[in-house]
Amino acid sequence: MTHGNRKHILVVGAGPGGLTAGMLLAHRGFQVTLVEKNDHVGGRNSELKLDGFSFDLGPTFLHQKFCLDEIYAETGRRSDDHLDFVNLNPMTRLSWGGTSLHTYSDRAKMADEVERVFPDSREGFQRYMTEQAGKFRAIYPCLQHSYHELKSFLRPKLLKALPHVLTTRSVHDVLGDYFKDERLKLAFTFQAKYLGMSPWHCPALFSILSYTEYRYGVYHVQGGLNRISHSMADVFQELGGELRLGAPVREILHRGREVEGVVLQNGERIAADAVVVNADYGHAATRLLGSRNVAEETMRHKQFSCSTFMIYVGLDTIYPAEPHHHILFADDYKANVADIQSERHVSDDMSIYIRNSSITDPHVAPPGQSGLYILVPTINHRNGFDWENHKEEYADKILARIEQRTGMKDLRQRIVAKRIISPADWESASIFMGATFNLAHTLTQMLYFRPHNRYAGFDNCYLVGGGTHPGSGLPTIYESGRISANLVCDRFQVPYQPVDLASEYLREA
Ligand SMILES: Cc1cc2nc3c(=O)[nH]c(=O)nc-3n(C[C@H](O)[C@H](O)[C@H](O)COP(=O)(O)OP(=O)(O)OC[C@H]3O[C@@H](n4cnc5c(N)ncnc54)[C@H](O)[C@@H]3O)c2cc1C
């Protein structure tokens, strides 16, 4: 297990969380083995290849790029030397029936745009940006620490942020302080869907999500955001980490409060001084811990995020007038969100997100062709739904709606390749209940009340990824990797040099 005087750390899963922890621990001098069940890295942030087209399986928006930059910087690298980032401006087109708003991270441009589309709203926008800056400054530092002990609530940083956290208001309530028009409120609250939540239920503190988007922008990576996973895996290996693909873990071995390593599906045992778990939390906690597994019924009592119905289509054309990111809101968005929250009703009046990256990126489709990534937030798989018999019909309804609401009038005739992923498919890919954004981010499932970065009941087992603190979304997942790497260092008394690029951004906030 220990190699010379270096401790051996085993990481289960090469998603964004596992790759972050792996990179940092390898850089900090540990012997690290990363075992991944798939034959490729990235998890939900991996590449989906289809007949010459390349899609991102999951993430398409990179927010708070400085979080990723900090991870590279600690290893002595610049993320920009490894990845070709594009700061999108406009970021997204938001459409309601005949009305569209283009969003910008340039504050002056965004102020002009909200005023153009929703007269008399400039003042509310400026006030929102100024007031949310203070809130973000108070909350951000609280996301950088572990909450595995109750006394963590006494940290001065958290005490300062508590008034923003401990309120029964929702994100939607907060936006009512700034805007009257319901559509404009949605432009600043739909980001709750990044957490798989409803703006009417998502805790008020998450109003900082739209703030960070409008303040720090949205990045694309040429080739797709899955390039980030590939690059992180390369750096991990450059740092001496061992990456084993096609190596599913069957069980994490333990004795008392200590984990001792893992056993793979093929029966191979790998001993380790600590284990970092990136596999989906609900899946790992119910399936990978042998006699310490949480009962599935107990897990199901927790609140989970929504799921996503995905259509990836390769087209024999490019639609140059269609934006990179486009969100088509349901006619009755509140009813659509209520359907999703019910965990039972699949909306016919659905909201649709379309990503047309070929207008920005020449690497994702053959010349003259393009790929569309279509995401529809929908019910998770808690109550089951016969997706197998309904997915083609549902996909067709979605494509018809896109033809009706956008300039892509002949979309269905242009399709040369298609793949559908339903909530049932996500569940089959070891994502508990197909809840693509993990446990819901309710006040009762956050901070100390979210599964801890140091897994409860063990001294040397750690969680990373969307199911632990600080939560789902790439920047917070990178942070979870760093928090758990720090805890591993604390346990083995290995010093490390933290990198802080964020403070400068916060000062400017
Ligand atoms: C459709 C979709 C769109 C999203 N869009 C965005 C977005 O635009 N921006 C954003 O910031 N976030 C987005 N997210 C949320 C989040 O950032 C991603 O889901 C992210 O990839 C989650 O990272 P993770 O590290 O938690 O886990 P995962 O990416 O799920 O990685 C876990 C890894 O563990 C592996 N594993 C599981 N079980 C085992 C086992 N037994 N043995 C070995 N390996 C195992 C899996 O194969 C996987 O590789 C999106 C998510 C989805 C699903």
Ligand as a Chemical Component Dictionary entry (heavy atoms), coordinates in Angstrom:
data_LIG
# 
_chem_comp.id                   LIG 
_chem_comp.type                 NON-POLYMER 
_chem_comp.pdbx_formal_charge   0 
_chem_comp.three_letter_code    LIG 
# 
loop_
_chem_comp_atom.comp_id 
_chem_comp_atom.atom_id 
_chem_comp_atom.alt_atom_id 
_chem_comp_atom.type_symbol 
_chem_comp_atom.charge 
_chem_comp_atom.model_Cartn_x 
_chem_comp_atom.model_Cartn_y 
_chem_comp_atom.model_Cartn_z 
_chem_comp_atom.pdbx_ordinal 
LIG C1  C1  C 0 -26.933 16.729 -18.929 1  
LIG C2  C2  C 0 -26.106 17.496 -17.929 2  
LIG C3  C3  C 0 -25.767 18.803 -18.176 3  
LIG C4  C4  C 0 -24.972 19.501 -17.263 4  
LIG N1  N1  N 0 -24.619 20.778 -17.566 5  
LIG C5  C5  C 0 -23.771 21.446 -16.752 6  
LIG C6  C6  C 0 -23.234 22.693 -17.159 7  
LIG O1  O1  O 0 -23.526 23.193 -18.263 8  
LIG N2  N2  N 0 -22.376 23.330 -16.313 9  
LIG C7  C7  C 0 -22.019 22.790 -15.110 10 
LIG O2  O2  O 0 -21.232 23.411 -14.378 11 
LIG N3  N3  N 0 -22.511 21.592 -14.703 12 
LIG C8  C8  C 0 -23.350 20.897 -15.499 13 
LIG N4  N4  N 0 -23.802 19.643 -15.133 14 
LIG C9  C9  C 0 -23.574 19.147 -13.754 15 
LIG C10 C10 C 0 -22.177 18.587 -13.393 16 
LIG O3  O3  O 0 -21.197 19.558 -13.598 17 
LIG C11 C11 C 0 -21.769 17.341 -14.161 18 
LIG O4  O4  O 0 -22.744 16.360 -14.026 19 
LIG C12 C12 C 0 -20.427 16.745 -13.687 20 
LIG O5  O5  O 0 -19.872 15.942 -14.688 21 
LIG C13 C13 C 0 -20.564 15.888 -12.443 22 
LIG O6  O6  O 0 -19.269 15.561 -12.021 23 
LIG P1  P1  P 0 -18.990 14.525 -10.842 24 
LIG O7  O7  O 0 -17.518 14.553 -10.598 25 
LIG O8  O8  O 0 -19.881 14.781 -9.706  26 
LIG O9  O9  O 0 -19.453 13.081 -11.366 27 
LIG P2  P2  P 0 -19.442 12.273 -12.755 28 
LIG O10 O10 O 0 -19.176 13.178 -13.902 29 
LIG O11 O11 O 0 -20.681 11.482 -12.786 30 
LIG O12 O12 O 0 -18.208 11.294 -12.566 31 
LIG C14 C14 C 0 -18.257 10.140 -11.754 32 
LIG C15 C15 C 0 -17.352 9.086  -12.358 33 
LIG O13 O13 O 0 -17.322 7.933  -11.510 34 
LIG C16 C16 C 0 -17.348 6.767  -12.337 35 
LIG N5  N5  N 0 -17.833 5.617  -11.559 36 
LIG C17 C17 C 0 -19.091 5.423  -11.067 37 
LIG N6  N6  N 0 -19.163 4.245  -10.412 38 
LIG C18 C18 C 0 -17.924 3.687  -10.476 39 
LIG C19 C19 C 0 -17.364 2.470  -9.995  40 
LIG N7  N7  N 0 -18.099 1.584  -9.299  41 
LIG N8  N8  N 0 -16.044 2.207  -10.256 42 
LIG C20 C20 C 0 -15.284 3.100  -10.968 43 
LIG N9  N9  N 0 -15.784 4.267  -11.456 44 
LIG C21 C21 C 0 -17.074 4.552  -11.208 45 
LIG C22 C22 C 0 -18.291 7.158  -13.458 46 
LIG O14 O14 O 0 -18.155 6.311  -14.591 47 
LIG C23 C23 C 0 -17.838 8.599  -13.721 48 
LIG O15 O15 O 0 -16.787 8.656  -14.660 49 
LIG C24 C24 C 0 -24.551 18.905 -16.043 50 
LIG C25 C25 C 0 -24.908 17.574 -15.812 51 
LIG C26 C26 C 0 -25.644 16.873 -16.749 52 
LIG C27 C27 C 0 -25.945 15.427 -16.485 53 
# 
loop_
_chem_comp_bond.comp_id 
_chem_comp_bond.atom_id_1 
_chem_comp_bond.atom_id_2 
_chem_comp_bond.value_order 
_chem_comp_bond.pdbx_ordinal 
LIG C1  C2  SING 1  
LIG C2  C3  SING 2  
LIG C2  C26 DOUB 3  
LIG C3  C4  DOUB 4  
LIG C4  N1  SING 5  
LIG C4  C24 SING 6  
LIG N1  C5  DOUB 7  
LIG C5  C6  SING 8  
LIG C5  C8  SING 9  
LIG C6  O1  DOUB 10 
LIG C6  N2  SING 11 
LIG N2  C7  SING 12 
LIG C7  O2  DOUB 13 
LIG C7  N3  SING 14 
LIG N3  C8  DOUB 15 
LIG C8  N4  SING 16 
LIG N4  C9  SING 17 
LIG N4  C24 SING 18 
LIG C9  C10 SING 19 
LIG C10 O3  SING 20 
LIG C10 C11 SING 21 
LIG C11 O4  SING 22 
LIG C11 C12 SING 23 
LIG C12 O5  SING 24 
LIG C12 C13 SING 25 
LIG C13 O6  SING 26 
LIG O6  P1  SING 27 
LIG P1  O7  DOUB 28 
LIG P1  O8  SING 29 
LIG P1  O9  SING 30 
LIG O9  P2  SING 31 
LIG P2  O10 DOUB 32 
LIG P2  O11 SING 33 
LIG P2  O12 SING 34 
LIG O12 C14 SING 35 
LIG C14 C15 SING 36 
LIG C15 O13 SING 37 
LIG C15 C23 SING 38 
LIG O13 C16 SING 39 
LIG C16 N5  SING 40 
LIG C16 C22 SING 41 
LIG N5  C17 SING 42 
LIG N5  C21 SING 43 
LIG C17 N6  DOUB 44 
LIG N6  C18 SING 45 
LIG C18 C19 SING 46 
LIG C18 C21 DOUB 47 
LIG C19 N7  SING 48 
LIG C19 N8  DOUB 49 
LIG N8  C20 SING 50 
LIG C20 N9  DOUB 51 
LIG N9  C21 SING 52 
LIG C22 O14 SING 53 
LIG C22 C23 SING 54 
LIG C23 O15 SING 55 
LIG C24 C25 DOUB 56 
LIG C25 C26 SING 57 
LIG C26 C27 SING 58 
# 
